[in-house]
Amino acid sequence: MTAPLLAVRGVKTFYGNIMALKGIDLEVNEGEIVALIGANGAGKSTLMMTIFGQPRLTEGRIVFDGRDISALSPHEIAALRIAQAPEGRRIFPRMTVLENLQMGATVAEPAHFDQDIKRVCALFPLLQKRMKQRGGTLSGGEQQMLAIARALMSRPRLLLLDEPSLGLPRCLPSRSSAPSAS
């Protein structure tokens, strides 16, 4: 049996005196997709941010690819090819779309940059048209696409997406255009 890519063991995290995570255990295997589902305030975003080093866990361990990352800084975690598209997008609003994507690629091999730009533009064609536009002037859905694309530019081994569909255009036909059953 192989070790999981990510193992979260007994993680507790506090905001001041308030315990936000109460002994979380989670495993993610290579190539696996895991979804965290829960009510608002249940700790999903806090867990993702704790994995990424902010806030710091106060108890437990986080192990990525056999290495304890519990005490690493966020930039050291990113260098391990863990990427995050956080809730609220957190793009760089004064930078262009291209500059935001360049920021995401800082931990990837520079030789792959053009190929990676083509890949994220194939996923999000609207971004291709907006390369010179400042991120802060994009619509909410376009900013969400940019946040995900920026995370993908690092060629992550582990991708953490918080509220990934927030603000994205609907993918399903509306009721008025759906065929009716008569």
N, C-alpha and C positions, 0 to 999 in steps of 0.2 A: 504494500500500500504506500503510495507516495504522499509526501507531506503537502498540506495545502499551500497555495500561493500566499494567502493571507490568513492568519490566525489571530483572532481577538480573544483574549482569555481574561475573564474576571475584571473587565475594565470599569472603573468608576471615575467619573469626572464631575467636578463641582464648578458652579458659577458662584463665587463667594461662599456663603454658607449653604447654598442650595445644591443638593445632589441631583445632577441632571442625568447621569448614567449610573445605574445601580448593579454593577456586576455583569456586564454584557459579555456573552460568548458568541462567536461567529466564525465560520470558516468559509473561505472562497477558494475553490480549486482552479487551476489553470484552465482557461477556456470556458469557465462557468459564468452564467449570468445569475446574479442574486438580486432580488428586489426586497427592500424593506418597506413594509406597509404598516401604517399606524396612524393614530389620530394626531392632530396638531399638538405640539408640545410633548410628544412621546419620546423624543430624543434622537430621531433619525438624522437630522442635520448635525446635531452635536456629535453623534458617533462618527459621521464622515469627517467633520472638522478635527475631531480627536485623532483619527487615523492619520490625518495630515499634519498633526503636531500643534494645532491651535484650536481649542484650549488643550493644555497638557492633561494627560490622565493622572490621577492621584493614586491609583492602585491598579494592578493588573499588568498585562503585557500585550504588545502588538508586535507580531512577527510577520515579516514579509520575505518570502523566498528564503526561509531559514535564518534570517537575520533579525534580531530584536531592534525595532525602530522606535521603541517607546520614548527614548530620550533624544532622538534626532530633531534637528530644526526643520521647519517646512522646506527650505531650499535643499537640504540634504535628502529629504524624502522625495522631492521632485526629481532629484538627480538619479534616484533608483527607478525612475520611469513609472511613478504613480502620478496620475493627473486627476484634477478635480474641476468640474464645472459646478461652482457653488450656487446655492439658492440666491436669488437676487442678481445673478449674472456676473457682477463685479468685473465687467470689462474695463478697459482704459478709455474713458469717454473722449478725451482730447486727442487720442491717437487714431490714426486711420485703421480701417479694417486690416489692411496689409500689416501695419505695425503691430496690431494686436496679435495677429497670427505669428509674426516674427517673435514676439514675446513668448508665445507658447512653444516655439521651436528651440528655445535657448538650450535645452538639455538634449536635443536630438542631434544626430550627425548632420552637419551642414550640407553634405553631399546629397541628402535626400530632400532638401527644402522644396525644390521645384516640383518634384513628384508628389510631395505631401500637400502642397498648395492645390495641385490638380485633383488630388483625392478628396480634400475637404470641399472643393468647389463642385465636384461631382455629387457629393452628398447634399450640399446647400448651394444650388446654382445662383440664388440671389446674391450671395456674397461676392461672386465673380464680378457682378455689375457694380458693386459698392466698394471695391478695393481702395479707392482714393478718398472715400467718405469717412468722416470722423465717426467713431463708434457711438458717441453720445447722441448723434442725430438719427440713428437707426430706429426703426419701430421696435417695440418690445419683443416681438417674435424674431426679428432680425438680430437683435442683441442676444437672444437665447441661442440662435444658430451660431453666432460668432463665439459665444462662450464655449459651446460644445466643440466647435471647430478648433478653437485655440487649444483646448485640452488635447484634442486628437493630434495636433501638430508635434507633440512631444513623443509620439509613437509609444504610448503608455502600455505597460504590461498589465496595469490595473487602472481602470477608469472609474472614478466616482462621480455619478451624476445626481445632483440634488434637484428635484422638481424639473426633470428634463423637458417635459412638454409644456411647461408654463409659458404662455404667450405665443406658442407656435400656432400657425394656421390649422384649422380643422382638416383632418385627412379623410374623414368620412363624409359622404354626401349628406346634405341637409334633408330633413324629413320631406320638405316640399319637392325635392328632386328625386327622392327615392320612389321606386315603383310601388304602387299600391296593390293590395291584395283584394281583388274584386270578384 
